Amino acid sequence: MSPMSQEKIALNDHPLPERLKIARTRLGLTQTALAKLTGYSLSAIGNWESRQNFPSPSKLGHLATKLGVSIDYLLGHDNGPGFRVRLSPKQLPETIREVPIVSWAQAGELKAYLDLDAAWHDFTVTTCKDENCFAVTIAGDSMEPKYNGGDLAILMPNVEPRNGCLVVFKLKNEGVFFKMFQVTPDSKKFRMTSYNPLYQVMDVKKDDFVWIYPVYQVIKNVWK
């Protein structure tokens, strides 16, 4: 077998491409965003994730630092981090912002996004331009199989929901929900539907909301 063939087998079997993609998506980064964050070319990021070649040891170390993981994790020598890293503003590309994360239970305590308490937060990053956006850790199975518990929903408090969008909302005396938003034909109620057929449609009056925020993006939880 030629050295080139042996190298190709090693690339196909190595966990680095998948680990790199997992670490990137945990932070809500596209390949383009990771390229800006690290200073490497988009083609280099794409080649590493598609098993075309490996980063050099120095580049591997830089990738690990920016992604908040260990080199051993990227190389498949350990199971990886159980945490989300917080990036300093200087580390973030111009189009990416750091936003706070609150749990589902903490979201249920909010009367508005202004109630966010700095002591609650972990952080993630997003390209959302809403200056008050924040992330909520999804709980429950109402939006399965498309979205799962543990996924992060980035919410936009300063944007009005539009027909067909995803929303997270709090109802008076009923807690917090993650649904698809529809306006009823008479425009007097809002119809909230789930992807999971086990959940009934909810018809909600405007006065029943404590708050309702559209979802900018959902960051999948790929680490179990």
Secondary structure, 3 states (H helix, E strand, C coil): CCHHHHHHHHHHHCCHHHHHHHHHHHCCCCHHHHHHHHCCCHHHHHHHHCCCCCCCHHHHHHHHHHHCCCHHHHCCCCCCCCCCCCCCHHHCCCCCEEEEEECHHHHHHCCCHHHCCHHHCEEEEECCCCCCCEEEECCCCCCCCCCCCCCEEEECCCCCCCCCCEEEEEECCCEEEEEEEEECCCCCEEEEECCCCCCCCEEEEHHHEEEEEEEEEEECCCCC
